[in-house]
Amino acid sequence: MRKILILGGTRFFGKRLVERLLEDSKNEVTILTRGETSDPFGNLVHRIQVDRSQPEAFAQALGDTSWDVVYDNICFSPDDAAQARRIFDGKTTRYILTSSLSVYDFSESALTEEIFDPETYPIRYGGRKDFTYQEGKRLAEAVLIQQATFPVAAVRFPIVLGTDDYTRRLHFHIEHVRNELPIGIPNPDANICFIRSDEAADFLYWLGNSMVTGPLNACSDGTVSIKDLISLIEKETGKQAVIQSETADAHNSPFGITQSWFMDTAKAQSEGYKFLTLSDWLPELVSTLNQTYED
């Protein structure tokens, strides 16, 4: 029996990861959350309810249990990472940190893992409120990869999309086009990458069964410009988008990047993982989401 711990597994791709793990009866899955979001797994999983930002309570809740794989989807600061490094010392054989495309700055070229090297990044400590999201993720990677006694992989996901996206970022654009509301997009020609929630879960599952360590980019093959994404929505809704370079904050696009921002996945592919093609699933997702408003 493989003992799997997931820090944050009750919604979006974390929930899909649990579903994927439960397909194999050899996996014994435990979810650790603050208990604020319910899950549908019943007695198929074990649960630990604790706030990871409380170090003593976190350590006490985990006790002396050892894990084959720990997935950490809710690590946002170097303090979170340092706490995990201490608590899981000698208690896991593999640690998978969910990181982000945000560790990179914008670029007109595909971003490769070595552009940001957590092995050499200077470490500073602090909590989530002490850093930007970008810096928090950079430092979390640096702490774990430089200091952990157990093998660590850091998965750099772009924006994750899906029908189950609780942040409703793609929904935002469809709603704005349908309602003829302005959308603030500073650079419609900027290219971006995405990954679908089930693909993100599948990648995490695959990585948990591999020996790959260090940073790994993970996104669907291909990119789309913000302009072309809006065109997909216009075609599906039958309405023309109202695009503005500047607008009220409430109407600024969650995809409103000033320059292109996309990743190279050659490292993961060289290890044997095959990604979906963005152009194969993005139009279908737009259509599916739009249909929910029609219904």
Buried (B, 14 or more C-beta within 10 A) or exposed (E): EBBBBBBBBBBBBBBBBBBBBBEEEEBBBBBBBBEEEEBEBEEEBBBBEBEBBEBEEBBEBBEEEEBBBBBBBBBBBBBBBBBBBBBBEEBBEBBBBBBBBBBBEEBEEBBBBEBBEBEEBEBEEEEBEBBEEBBBBBBBBBBBBBBBEBBBBBBBBBBBBBEEBEEEBBBBBBBBBBEEBBBBBBBBEBBBBBBBBBBBBBBBBBBBEBEBBBBBBBBBBBBBBBBBBBBBBEEBBEBEBBBBEEBEEEBBBEBBBEEBBBBBBEBBEEEEBEBBEBEEBBBEBBEEBBEEEEE
